[in-house]
Each structure stands twice: as structure tokens, then as C-alpha cells.
Amino acid sequence: MASSLCASLGFDEYDINNKFVVISEENGCDSSFMIASLLWKGLCSKSLHDGIQNNVCLLSLHNSLEHYENISIKLGFNISSYIKNGNLIMLEGFKIVNEYLNNSNTYNKGFMGFLKDLFFIIKENVNLLKKNNNNNNICIIIDDISSLLFLGLPLKSVLLFVKYCRSLLSDNGVSLIIGTYFNEKDQEQCVLFKNLYLVADYCISISGLKTGFSSDVSGCININRKFINNSTSCKESINDLYHFKLNDRQVKIFSPGSIQ
């Protein structure tokens, strides 16, 4: 299921290694199926260029381990075996926050102290995955980073944390996927999304239908892909728009207007 979803969206043709991917959810939509599908790509697929299987470091700031287990099973794979085999490291963000707040030695570090420590936790686990898996490709997933704003962290500090995480892309074979919630009425969320969008190689936006509810369509997927034009050496972008229908154990992807 996850493989067919990635294929339908063209991600079987595009290698995300050393790329920065942003997934935004808008208008009350849930992007969990997209996060889980790219999680599958990070764990189960191989690089188009070198055939090396990826490993994943997942920092969840929004959902529990049980949530990802349920979603992955619905999409045809089970993350528990990958955790057991050491190919997936799951970092539950709110447990880290709780430990941080209850530790007098760390509590006084402030917002940036917490985010720096969080970054080093990610970096240490990325290095652990490399060490234990023969330096294979690593996919870092953060879901969802806007939760840091809900915790009261300043926007400037969150953007600096993103910059720290993007610095890990300088290592060959590392990719970064960040999920975020976007509400056009929330100024901080708008600024966060626009900053992520500007530097992303791929931006996947999950949103509801602007025309309202439909029994046949759950929402829209808009994918913006940035690339270097070999003829002009300039950065260009293309947009692909899809509709999707969520069922209990299935996600159907189709072009707008093609549903019967």
C-alpha cells in the first residue's frame, strides 16, 4: 500500500537522499498517511543510485509510537520489526520534553538550550544508525515541528532549530523530512511554513477541498518539486496536483476530475 502510494505520487522516480522534504497539513487534514508512506520509503526502498537501503530516525512531536504502528500496518508494513532490528530509532518528543522540564540541570537552559540538546539527541542517534548499519543512508523525520510553537517556544528559536537539522544534510546519504501544521490565520505558523517552503527541495501540501465536503474525495495533495535546469543552470520548480480518498485500510490517489 505505501509502495503504491509513493509510486502514484512519483516518488519511485525521485530519490530523496540528501534532500529536504516538507509535508504540511492544512484545513484540518491529517498528513499521517503521507508521513508513514515516506517512512516506508526510508525503511523499505533503496536509493536509485547506489541500491543501499535506508534507515530512519523519527522524532515525533505530535503522535505516539502506537499511532505510527497502527498507520504503518494499515499501509502494509510494520515498524516494530525495524525498531527491533535497529533500522528505525523512534524518539518520542513529549517524553523528552517531560524529562527536560523535570530535570533541574536542564530546565534553566531556556528555549535554545532545550532545542540545542534536542538537536544533539537527533545527531547522536543518526551517528548511531550509521555506525550500526555500515554508514547506510539515513532519513531523519520530524513530525510535526509546529508543535514546538504550541509548547510556547519562540518562532525564531524553532527556525534556528530547523537550520541546525538542515546542517545534517551536508553528510552524504542523509535526508530530512519535516511535517508541519499550517493555518493561514495563525501568523507564526504562516511564517514557519513559508520559511520551510523556501528552502525545501520537495514540498507536499495536504489540504481539504476548498469547495467543501465530498463523499468521493477526502482532500488534495499538491507537490512542489524544485530542481536545477541543466540547460540554464537555474533553479526551477514544477507543481503536481492530486486528489485522494482515505479509507480504513487504503489511500486512493487520482487526478482531479478523473473519479467516476
C-alpha positions as CSV (number, residue, x, y, z in Angstrom):
1,M,0.0,0.0,0.0
2,A,2.7,2.5,1.0
3,S,4.7,1.5,-2.1
4,S,1.8,2.1,-4.5
5,L,1.1,5.4,-2.8
6,C,4.7,6.6,-3.3
7,A,4.6,5.3,-6.9
8,S,1.3,7.1,-7.6
9,L,2.9,10.4,-6.4
10,G,6.1,9.8,-8.4
11,F,8.4,9.2,-5.5
12,D,9.6,5.9,-7.0
13,E,11.3,8.1,-9.7
14,Y,12.7,10.8,-7.4
15,D,15.5,10.0,-4.9
16,I,15.1,11.9,-1.7
17,N,18.6,11.2,-0.4
18,N,20.3,14.4,0.6
19,K,17.0,16.2,0.0
20,F,14.9,18.3,2.3
21,V,11.2,17.4,2.2
22,V,8.4,19.4,3.9
23,I,4.9,18.0,4.5
24,S,2.2,20.5,5.5
25,E,-1.3,19.7,6.6
26,E,-4.0,22.4,6.2
27,N,-7.7,22.9,6.8
28,G,-7.9,20.2,9.4
29,C,-6.4,17.5,7.2
30,D,-4.3,14.7,8.7
31,S,-0.9,14.1,6.9
32,S,-0.1,10.9,8.9
33,F,-0.6,8.7,5.8
34,M,2.0,10.7,3.9
35,I,4.5,10.8,6.8
36,A,4.1,7.0,7.1
37,S,4.5,6.4,3.4
38,L,7.8,8.3,3.3
39,L,8.7,6.4,6.5
40,W,8.2,3.3,4.5
41,K,10.3,4.7,1.7
42,G,13.1,5.4,4.2
43,L,13.0,1.9,5.6
44,C,12.0,-0.4,2.7
45,S,13.1,1.2,-0.5
46,K,16.6,1.6,-1.8
47,S,18.5,4.5,-3.4
48,L,18.1,4.8,-7.1
49,H,21.8,5.4,-7.5
50,D,23.6,3.0,-5.1
51,G,20.9,0.4,-4.1
52,I,21.7,1.0,-0.4
53,Q,18.8,0.5,2.0
54,N,18.0,3.5,4.2
55,N,17.5,3.7,7.9
56,V,15.3,6.2,9.8
57,C,15.5,8.4,12.9
58,L,11.9,9.6,13.7
59,L,11.3,12.4,16.1
60,S,7.6,12.5,16.9
61,L,6.4,15.8,18.5
62,H,2.8,15.1,17.8
63,N,1.9,11.3,17.8
64,S,2.8,8.3,19.9
65,L,4.6,5.1,18.8
66,E,1.3,3.3,18.8
67,H,-0.1,5.7,16.3
68,Y,2.7,5.1,13.8
69,E,2.4,1.3,14.4
70,N,-1.3,1.4,13.5
71,I,-0.8,3.6,10.5
72,S,2.1,1.5,9.2
73,I,0.1,-1.7,9.5
74,K,-2.7,-0.2,7.5
75,L,-0.2,0.8,4.8
76,G,1.2,-2.7,4.6
77,F,4.3,-2.7,6.8
78,N,5.2,-3.0,10.4
79,I,7.6,-0.6,12.0
80,S,8.1,-2.8,15.1
81,S,10.4,-5.2,13.3
82,Y,12.5,-2.3,12.0
83,I,12.9,-0.9,15.6
84,K,13.8,-4.4,16.8
85,N,16.4,-4.8,14.0
86,G,17.9,-1.4,14.7
87,N,16.9,0.2,11.4
88,L,14.5,2.6,13.0
89,I,15.0,4.8,16.1
90,M,11.9,6.4,17.5
91,L,12.3,9.5,19.6
92,E,9.1,10.4,21.4
93,G,9.3,14.2,21.7
94,F,6.9,14.8,24.6
95,K,8.8,12.3,26.7
96,I,12.0,14.2,26.0
97,V,10.2,17.5,26.9
98,N,8.9,16.0,30.2
99,E,12.3,14.7,31.2
100,Y,13.8,18.0,30.3
101,L,11.3,20.0,32.4
102,N,11.7,17.7,35.4
103,N,15.5,17.9,35.4
104,S,16.8,21.0,37.3
105,N,20.1,20.8,35.5
106,T,18.5,21.3,32.1
107,Y,15.4,23.4,32.9
108,N,17.4,26.5,33.5
109,K,19.0,26.3,30.0
110,G,15.9,28.0,28.4
111,F,14.3,27.5,25.0
112,M,17.5,27.5,22.9
113,G,19.2,25.2,25.4
114,F,16.4,22.7,25.0
115,L,16.4,22.9,21.2
116,K,20.2,22.5,21.1
117,D,20.0,19.5,23.3
118,L,17.2,18.1,21.1
119,F,19.3,18.6,18.0
120,F,22.3,16.8,19.6
121,I,19.9,13.9,20.5
122,I,19.0,13.6,16.9
123,K,22.6,13.9,15.7
124,E,23.8,11.2,18.2
125,N,21.1,8.8,17.0
126,V,21.9,9.5,13.4
127,N,25.5,8.6,14.1
128,L,24.4,5.5,16.0
129,L,22.4,4.4,12.9
130,K,25.4,5.0,10.7
131,K,27.7,3.1,13.0
132,N,25.4,0.1,13.4
133,N,24.3,-0.1,9.7
134,N,27.6,0.3,7.8
135,N,27.1,4.1,7.1
136,N,23.9,3.3,5.1
137,N,21.6,6.2,4.1
138,I,19.8,7.9,6.9
139,C,16.3,9.5,6.7
140,I,15.5,12.0,9.5
141,I,11.8,12.6,10.1
142,I,10.4,15.3,12.4
143,D,6.6,15.3,12.9
144,D,5.3,17.8,13.5
145,I,7.6,20.8,14.1
146,S,4.7,23.3,14.6
147,S,4.1,21.5,17.9
148,L,7.1,23.4,19.3
149,L,5.2,26.6,18.8
150,F,2.2,25.2,20.7
151,L,4.7,24.5,23.6
152,G,5.4,28.2,23.7
153,L,8.9,28.1,22.0
154,P,9.7,31.3,20.1
155,L,9.4,31.2,16.3
156,K,13.0,32.4,15.9
157,S,14.3,29.6,18.0
158,V,12.3,27.0,16.1
159,L,13.6,28.3,12.8
160,L,17.2,28.1,14.2
161,F,16.5,24.5,15.2
162,V,15.4,23.8,11.6
163,K,18.7,25.3,10.4
164,Y,20.7,23.0,12.8
165,C,18.8,20.0,11.4
166,R,19.4,21.0,7.8
167,S,23.1,21.2,8.5
168,L,23.0,17.3,8.8
169,L,22.2,17.2,5.0
170,S,25.9,18.0,4.4
171,D,26.7,14.4,5.3
172,N,26.3,12.2,2.2
173,G,23.3,9.9,2.3
174,V,21.3,11.9,4.9
175,S,17.8,13.2,4.0
176,L,15.4,15.3,6.2
177,I,11.6,15.3,6.2
178,I,9.7,17.8,8.4
179,G,6.0,17.8,8.9
180,T,4.2,20.9,10.0
181,Y,0.6,22.2,10.5
182,F,-0.4,25.3,8.6
183,N,-3.3,27.6,9.4
184,E,-3.4,30.8,7.3
185,K,-5.0,32.6,10.3
186,D,-2.0,31.9,12.5
187,Q,0.8,34.3,11.8
188,E,3.6,32.2,13.4
189,Q,2.5,29.1,11.5
190,C,2.4,31.0,8.3
191,V,6.0,32.4,8.8
192,L,7.2,28.9,9.8
193,F,5.7,27.3,6.7
194,K,7.0,30.0,4.3
195,N,10.5,29.6,5.6
196,L,10.3,25.8,5.3
197,Y,8.9,26.1,1.8
198,L,11.7,28.5,0.6
199,V,14.5,26.0,1.4
200,A,12.7,22.7,0.7
201,D,13.6,20.5,-2.3
202,Y,10.1,19.0,-2.2
203,C,7.0,20.5,-0.5
204,I,4.0,18.3,-0.1
205,S,0.8,20.1,1.0
206,I,-2.2,18.0,2.3
207,S,-5.4,20.1,2.4
208,G,-9.1,19.7,2.3
209,L,-11.3,20.6,-0.6
210,K,-12.0,24.3,-0.9
211,T,-15.5,23.5,-2.2
212,G,-16.3,21.7,1.0
213,F,-17.2,18.0,1.9
214,S,-17.3,15.3,-0.7
215,S,-18.1,11.6,-0.2
216,D,-15.7,10.7,-3.1
217,V,-12.7,12.9,-2.3
218,S,-11.0,13.4,1.1
219,G,-8.7,16.2,0.0
220,C,-5.9,17.4,-2.2
221,I,-2.2,16.7,-2.4
222,N,0.0,19.4,-4.0
223,I,3.6,18.5,-4.6
224,N,6.2,21.2,-5.5
225,R,9.5,19.9,-6.7
226,K,12.5,22.1,-7.1
227,F,15.3,21.2,-9.5
228,I,18.2,22.7,-11.4
229,N,17.6,23.1,-15.1
230,N,20.7,21.7,-16.8
231,S,20.3,24.0,-19.8
232,T,20.1,27.2,-17.9
233,S,21.7,26.2,-14.5
234,C,18.8,27.9,-12.8
235,K,16.6,26.6,-10.1
236,E,13.1,25.9,-11.3
237,S,10.0,24.1,-9.9
238,I,7.0,22.1,-11.0
239,N,3.7,21.5,-9.3
240,D,1.6,18.3,-9.4
241,L,-1.9,18.3,-8.0
242,Y,-3.7,15.1,-6.9
243,H,-6.9,14.2,-5.1
244,F,-7.0,11.4,-2.6
245,K,-9.6,9.3,-0.8
246,L,-8.9,7.9,2.6
247,N,-10.5,4.6,3.5
248,D,-9.9,2.4,6.6
249,R,-7.0,0.5,5.1
250,Q,-6.5,2.2,1.8
251,V,-5.5,5.5,0.2
252,K,-6.6,6.1,-3.3
253,I,-4.7,8.7,-5.4
254,F,-6.1,10.1,-8.6
255,S,-6.0,13.2,-10.9
256,P,-8.6,15.9,-10.3
257,G,-11.8,15.2,-12.3
258,S,-10.9,11.6,-13.1
259,I,-13.1,10.0,-10.5
260,Q,-16.2,8.2,-11.9
